């Protein structure tokens, strides 16, 4: 029985490790060697939402459904959809990234305007997932992570697309979509930080 449990745990870990994918299109992790601080930029333009032609269509649909059940809740959804970016997703990314470097050897922040390099997180795909108690789905995101000389966005030294990034925190008690999505950003940050730590040498 103990042997079976170990095998199952190994399979779960394997699925997690190989679930996320990285496709480098510019430079390599070695291009990031010696960089100790990144000024962060987040870009949500042209984000793809599954089953919708655009983010705007997604928001309109969700607002209409909520207002039909309870008038006024549609606007609250719209407000939180956008405010959660700065209030939840971005702080979660920063926290998750920075804690991978206990000695502060490498760090990121939105207020590092003096940093020589900027790291841009362009979210290209976003799925909020759901949790209705008896069944749930993880949130998912895809993002292009690029690094360029601060103030020179065309001077890109590294760019990679991260796909199949899933957020699955709170042991199933993640009924709030903003929380689920923030967990996906935490996973993205963990993956980026781990890749830099292991490969930028």
ABEGO torsion letter per residue (X at the ends): XAAAAAAAAAAAAAAAAAABBBBBABEBAAAABGBABBBBBBBABGBBBBGBABAAAAAAAAAAAAAAABBGAAAAAAAAAAAAAAAAAAAAAAAAAAAABAAGABBBBAABAABABBBBBBBABBBAEBBAGABBBBBBBBBBBBBBBBGBAABBABBBBBBGBBBBBGGGABABAAAAAAAAAAAAAAAAAAAAAAABX
